């Protein structure tokens, strides 16, 4: 579903991704973790071309993201993206947030878009809030609306960029519950997160990145958490710090 081959990126003289390669199969849930500044968010944003990259190749469902001839808006319409800060339109109701891209990008009728959007709102447990505005919702509710909005576009893959890091601790669970549900339904997902409990519960694989945007580990969840002795020293140090508490 997703293939990265030797992807590198620089901001001026600073290299933020170094020779990153991985493949993600249909139905896999891959968690990307690592310290701040290791290029995790940058990596995930290169997949739907929100971040340009200077070297390497990326394919999403066979479409070459790096090819200048690729229709990027069309590709992005098939790749669901959920950001750290929800990115909902504050001046639109929840229902309008769910339907606007379906109508403008997918060319659906207003009726069809509304039907699909409300079905996804139901899916994240927020049907009662369909006429509210984002500002009237809690952070956790806004993030669930953002997930419903992404799902309304019938994506072939979902990308999550630290979807719980801006939330109060009490609200993290409600967002992760929705994500766990998606994983169990077979949605292909790539998720940048610090939530190791989530990684242990649903990840098929874990990618660990370190400063300079290098992928140090790319292994199964059981390998990653169950066999620390086989991990690289930097990974062991990270796991020791986060798993003690």
LOTOR-162790 format. One record per residue (C-alpha): x, y, z. Coordinates in nm, 4 decimals. Each point is the difference from the previous one (the first is absolute). Layout:
! residues N
+----------+----------+----------+
|     east |    north |       up |
+----------+----------+----------+
|        X |        Y |        Z |
...
+----------+----------+----------+
This chain:
! residues 245
+----------+----------+----------+
|     east |    north |       up |
+----------+----------+----------+
|   0.0000 |   0.0000 |   0.0000 |
|   0.2861 |   0.2376 |   0.0857 |
|   0.3606 |  -0.0354 |  -0.1074 |
|   0.2865 |   0.2327 |   0.0912 |
|   0.3365 |  -0.0459 |  -0.1689 |
|   0.3052 |   0.1877 |   0.1293 |
|  -0.1913 |   0.3206 |   0.0805 |
|   0.2150 |   0.2932 |   0.1132 |
|  -0.0968 |   0.3582 |   0.0747 |
|   0.1848 |   0.3147 |   0.0987 |
|  -0.1056 |   0.3351 |   0.1405 |
|   0.2879 |   0.2072 |  -0.1382 |
|   0.3170 |  -0.1623 |   0.1350 |
|  -0.1844 |  -0.2047 |   0.2629 |
|  -0.0869 |  -0.3566 |  -0.0944 |
|  -0.3341 |  -0.0982 |   0.1550 |
|  -0.0545 |  -0.3359 |  -0.1728 |
|   0.2882 |  -0.2330 |  -0.0808 |
|  -0.0398 |  -0.2838 |  -0.2481 |
|  -0.3374 |  -0.1180 |   0.1363 |
|  -0.1391 |  -0.3227 |  -0.1492 |
|  -0.2991 |  -0.2088 |   0.1073 |
|  -0.3094 |  -0.1662 |  -0.1445 |
|  -0.3478 |  -0.0160 |   0.1490 |
|  -0.2374 |  -0.2734 |  -0.1139 |
|  -0.3756 |   0.0344 |  -0.0314 |
|  -0.1623 |  -0.0386 |   0.3417 |
|   0.3191 |   0.0585 |   0.1986 |
|   0.0103 |   0.2417 |   0.2931 |
|   0.3466 |   0.1513 |   0.0259 |
|   0.0944 |   0.2192 |   0.2951 |
|   0.2854 |   0.2476 |  -0.0486 |
|   0.1670 |   0.1035 |   0.3256 |
|   0.3201 |   0.1603 |   0.1198 |
|   0.1251 |   0.3139 |   0.1749 |
|  -0.1165 |   0.3502 |  -0.0945 |
|   0.1813 |   0.1353 |  -0.3013 |
|   0.0670 |  -0.3404 |  -0.1538 |
|  -0.2014 |   0.0759 |  -0.3144 |
|  -0.3076 |  -0.2114 |   0.0766 |
|  -0.2566 |   0.2628 |  -0.1016 |
|   0.2068 |   0.1021 |  -0.3011 |
|   0.0144 |  -0.3621 |  -0.1150 |
|  -0.3751 |  -0.0468 |   0.0199 |
|  -0.0659 |   0.3300 |  -0.1806 |
|   0.2209 |  -0.0988 |  -0.2941 |
|  -0.2379 |  -0.2903 |  -0.0690 |
|  -0.2795 |   0.2255 |  -0.1214 |
|   0.2425 |   0.2670 |  -0.1238 |
|  -0.0767 |   0.2579 |   0.2691 |
|   0.3793 |   0.0101 |   0.0419 |
|   0.2168 |  -0.0108 |  -0.3132 |
|   0.3102 |  -0.2196 |   0.0111 |
|   0.3203 |   0.0270 |  -0.1991 |
|   0.1083 |  -0.3616 |  -0.0458 |
|  -0.1645 |  -0.3386 |  -0.0263 |
|  -0.3352 |  -0.1373 |  -0.1115 |
|  -0.3405 |  -0.0394 |   0.1649 |
|  -0.2875 |  -0.2068 |  -0.1391 |
|  -0.3537 |  -0.0043 |   0.1393 |
|  -0.2110 |  -0.2805 |  -0.1455 |
|   0.2307 |  -0.0015 |  -0.3024 |
|  -0.0170 |   0.3791 |  -0.0569 |
|   0.3404 |   0.1735 |  -0.0032 |
|  -0.0175 |   0.2932 |   0.2437 |
|   0.3415 |   0.1260 |  -0.1201 |
|  -0.1041 |   0.0164 |  -0.3669 |
|  -0.0673 |   0.3650 |  -0.1010 |
|  -0.2789 |  -0.1241 |  -0.2275 |
|  -0.1948 |  -0.1583 |   0.2866 |
|  -0.3335 |   0.1645 |   0.0805 |
|   0.0713 |   0.0738 |   0.3666 |
|  -0.3478 |   0.1329 |   0.0945 |
|  -0.1486 |  -0.3220 |  -0.1374 |
|   0.2502 |  -0.2093 |   0.1961 |
|  -0.0626 |   0.1987 |   0.3198 |
|  -0.3733 |  -0.0578 |  -0.0349 |
|   0.0716 |  -0.3737 |   0.0451 |
|   0.2370 |   0.0404 |   0.2942 |
|  -0.1713 |   0.0965 |   0.3262 |
|   0.2076 |   0.2283 |   0.2220 |
|  -0.0668 |   0.0866 |   0.3634 |
|   0.2150 |   0.2744 |   0.1521 |
|   0.1071 |   0.0879 |   0.3502 |
|  -0.2204 |   0.3106 |   0.0112 |
|  -0.3204 |  -0.1292 |  -0.1645 |
|   0.0059 |   0.2604 |  -0.2815 |
|  -0.3792 |   0.0283 |  -0.0114 |
|  -0.1596 |   0.3066 |  -0.1597 |
|  -0.1128 |   0.2039 |   0.3045 |
|  -0.2692 |   0.1914 |  -0.1917 |
|  -0.1724 |  -0.3148 |  -0.1302 |
|  -0.2269 |  -0.2350 |   0.1913 |
|   0.1147 |  -0.3554 |   0.0670 |
|  -0.2199 |  -0.1270 |  -0.2853 |
|   0.1398 |   0.2572 |  -0.2434 |
|   0.3555 |  -0.0901 |   0.1058 |
|  -0.0806 |  -0.3596 |  -0.0907 |
|  -0.1546 |   0.0759 |  -0.3392 |
|   0.1923 |   0.2882 |  -0.1583 |
|   0.2958 |  -0.2033 |  -0.1331 |
|  -0.2251 |  -0.2815 |  -0.1199 |
|  -0.1930 |   0.2487 |  -0.2144 |
|   0.2950 |   0.2110 |  -0.1193 |
|   0.2607 |  -0.2742 |  -0.0467 |
|  -0.1955 |  -0.3195 |  -0.0657 |
|  -0.2873 |   0.1696 |  -0.1824 |
|  -0.2700 |  -0.1605 |   0.2149 |
|  -0.3446 |   0.1528 |   0.0239 |
|  -0.0739 |   0.1935 |   0.3197 |
|  -0.2482 |  -0.2696 |   0.0964 |
|   0.2368 |  -0.2876 |  -0.0555 |
|   0.2812 |   0.1820 |   0.1830 |
|  -0.2221 |   0.0728 |   0.2976 |
|  -0.1119 |  -0.3619 |   0.0197 |
|   0.3569 |  -0.1291 |  -0.0092 |
|   0.1248 |   0.2655 |   0.2447 |
|  -0.2714 |  -0.0723 |   0.2568 |
|   0.0627 |  -0.3727 |  -0.0304 |
|   0.3633 |   0.0605 |   0.0924 |
|  -0.1020 |   0.2393 |   0.2798 |
|  -0.2135 |  -0.2818 |   0.1376 |
|   0.3037 |  -0.2267 |  -0.0353 |
|   0.2023 |   0.2223 |   0.2382 |
|  -0.2943 |   0.0374 |   0.2392 |
|  -0.0798 |   0.3687 |  -0.0529 |
|  -0.3311 |   0.0065 |  -0.1860 |
|  -0.1542 |   0.2152 |   0.2740 |
|   0.2456 |   0.2812 |  -0.0867 |
|  -0.0607 |   0.0224 |  -0.3750 |
|  -0.1329 |   0.3595 |   0.0097 |
|   0.2602 |   0.1423 |   0.2370 |
|   0.3090 |   0.1958 |  -0.0953 |
|   0.3500 |  -0.1289 |   0.0782 |
|   0.0472 |   0.2621 |   0.2726 |
|  -0.2929 |  -0.1518 |   0.1927 |
|   0.1694 |  -0.3394 |   0.0208 |
|   0.2761 |  -0.1338 |   0.2236 |
|   0.3401 |  -0.0726 |  -0.1521 |
|  -0.0686 |  -0.3733 |  -0.0029 |
|  -0.3316 |   0.0536 |  -0.1767 |
|   0.1619 |   0.2294 |  -0.2573 |
|   0.2631 |  -0.2610 |  -0.0739 |
|  -0.2678 |  -0.2659 |  -0.0441 |
|  -0.1811 |   0.2319 |  -0.2445 |
|   0.3319 |   0.0392 |  -0.1855 |
|   0.0266 |  -0.3800 |  -0.0238 |
|  -0.3604 |  -0.0224 |  -0.1229 |
|   0.0768 |   0.2671 |  -0.2595 |
|   0.2974 |  -0.1969 |  -0.1285 |
|  -0.2051 |  -0.3216 |  -0.0106 |
|  -0.2776 |   0.1732 |  -0.1951 |
|   0.2367 |   0.0190 |  -0.2958 |
|   0.0231 |  -0.3838 |  -0.0163 |
|   0.3785 |  -0.0007 |   0.0382 |
|   0.2116 |  -0.3005 |  -0.0964 |
|   0.2388 |   0.0825 |   0.2836 |
|  -0.0117 |   0.2198 |   0.3123 |
|   0.2957 |   0.2056 |   0.1243 |
|  -0.0021 |   0.1296 |   0.3585 |
|   0.2491 |   0.2647 |   0.1110 |
|   0.0096 |  -0.0076 |   0.3813 |
|  -0.3810 |   0.0064 |   0.0178 |
|  -0.0129 |   0.0039 |   0.3808 |
|   0.2922 |   0.2236 |   0.0945 |
|  -0.2084 |   0.3193 |   0.0221 |
|  -0.2685 |  -0.1598 |   0.2170 |
|  -0.0667 |  -0.0060 |   0.3721 |
|   0.0907 |  -0.3428 |   0.1413 |
|  -0.3679 |  -0.0779 |   0.0622 |
|  -0.0814 |   0.0419 |  -0.3683 |
|   0.2809 |  -0.2122 |  -0.1406 |
|  -0.1869 |  -0.3247 |   0.0577 |
|  -0.3070 |   0.0964 |  -0.2007 |
|   0.2123 |   0.0779 |  -0.3065 |
|   0.2144 |  -0.3130 |   0.0369 |
|  -0.3174 |  -0.2111 |   0.0329 |
|  -0.1129 |   0.1210 |  -0.3436 |
|   0.3442 |  -0.0775 |  -0.1425 |
|   0.0032 |  -0.3480 |   0.1545 |
|  -0.3417 |  -0.0603 |  -0.1581 |
|   0.1344 |   0.1035 |  -0.3416 |
|   0.3000 |  -0.2286 |   0.0403 |
|  -0.2255 |  -0.2951 |   0.0834 |
|  -0.2080 |   0.0734 |  -0.3109 |
|   0.3108 |  -0.0408 |  -0.2157 |
|   0.0723 |   0.3638 |  -0.0875 |
|   0.3597 |   0.0509 |  -0.1163 |
|   0.1454 |   0.2499 |   0.2467 |
|   0.3265 |   0.1781 |   0.0634 |
|   0.0076 |   0.1809 |   0.3287 |
|   0.2586 |   0.2280 |   0.1583 |
|  -0.0648 |  -0.0223 |   0.3716 |
|   0.1532 |  -0.0080 |   0.3480 |
|  -0.2823 |  -0.2260 |   0.1219 |
|   0.1887 |  -0.3227 |   0.0560 |
|  -0.3060 |  -0.1737 |   0.1443 |
|  -0.1739 |   0.0541 |  -0.3339 |
|   0.3070 |  -0.1293 |  -0.1847 |
|   0.0035 |  -0.3144 |   0.2137 |
|  -0.3699 |  -0.0572 |  -0.0516 |
|  -0.0437 |   0.0419 |  -0.3745 |
|   0.3259 |   0.0589 |  -0.1865 |
|   0.1020 |  -0.2661 |  -0.2487 |
|   0.3393 |   0.1665 |  -0.0212 |
|   0.1974 |   0.2705 |   0.1767 |
|   0.2406 |   0.2394 |  -0.1717 |
|   0.2418 |   0.1768 |   0.2329 |
|   0.1703 |   0.3168 |  -0.1248 |
|   0.2859 |   0.1973 |   0.1493 |
|   0.1394 |   0.3509 |  -0.0439 |
|   0.1009 |   0.0707 |  -0.3583 |
|  -0.3050 |  -0.1824 |  -0.1289 |
|   0.1502 |  -0.3478 |  -0.0075 |
|  -0.2137 |  -0.3133 |   0.0324 |
|   0.1833 |  -0.2046 |   0.2641 |
|  -0.2598 |  -0.2738 |   0.0442 |
|  -0.2726 |  -0.1378 |  -0.2241 |
|  -0.1294 |  -0.3194 |   0.1566 |
|  -0.3091 |  -0.1761 |   0.1307 |
|  -0.1649 |   0.1276 |   0.3169 |
|   0.1011 |  -0.3186 |   0.1854 |
|   0.3617 |   0.0366 |  -0.1087 |
|   0.0051 |   0.3655 |   0.1006 |
|  -0.1516 |  -0.0329 |   0.3472 |
|   0.0768 |  -0.3642 |   0.0778 |
|   0.3656 |  -0.0269 |  -0.0950 |
|   0.1758 |   0.3181 |   0.1104 |
|   0.3292 |  -0.1913 |   0.0011 |
|  -0.0147 |  -0.0112 |  -0.3822 |
|  -0.0590 |   0.3742 |  -0.0356 |
|   0.2590 |   0.2663 |  -0.0680 |
|   0.1496 |   0.1830 |   0.3020 |
|  -0.1943 |   0.3220 |  -0.0785 |
|  -0.3275 |  -0.1928 |  -0.0159 |
|   0.0725 |  -0.1782 |   0.3284 |
|   0.0645 |   0.3348 |   0.1663 |
|  -0.3323 |   0.1344 |  -0.1342 |
|  -0.1928 |  -0.3094 |   0.1091 |
|   0.1580 |   0.0023 |   0.3466 |
|  -0.1085 |   0.3605 |   0.0528 |
|  -0.3557 |  -0.0360 |  -0.1230 |
|  -0.0836 |  -0.3458 |   0.1320 |
|   0.1135 |   0.0604 |   0.3592 |
|  -0.3012 |   0.2156 |   0.0787 |
+----------+----------+----------+
